[in-house]
Amino acid sequence: MANSLNKAMLIGHLGDEVKMHYFEGGNSIGRFPVATNESYTNKQTGERITTTEWHNVVVRNKLAEICEKYLSKGDRIYVEGRIKTRQWEQDGIKRYTTEIQATEMNFLTTKKDLKNPTTHTNPSTDEPIQNNGNNENNSDDLPF
């Protein structure tokens, strides 16, 4: 029997607010896009090129509620999970989407942290986060 691994790890910025959906029985699901950037210099022109890849992230239940409470568009996060492709039919056409189903998450910076420099506890790990208000990534560099 062959072993396999399906694991995705991203560090990026939220492209939108967390969109929540609640189900009967108390379950919930949250969805949000995460942008990751790659930069390189064009050797012929010397121009700095940045490309952005968008990832659809899905969180469930307690993790979804934590994300809804603490995250905002532009926040920098680390997401770990597995890649899942879903398909459905709409108007007779098969549609597909690929998502990252998050199992772990760390909030690297949030807009709330940048406005109020202090030590916070990461709600997904209960570990202290020290944020002195200095953000390495200027929000003007974000692709949104």
Secondary structure, 3 states (H helix, E strand, C coil): CCCCCCCEEEEEEECCCCEEEECCCCCEEEEEEEEEEEEEECCCCCCEEEEEEEEEEEEEHHHHHHHHHHCCCCCEEEEEEEEEEEEEEECCEEEEEEEEEEEEEEEEECHHHHHCCEEEECCCCCCEEEECCCCCCCHHHCCC
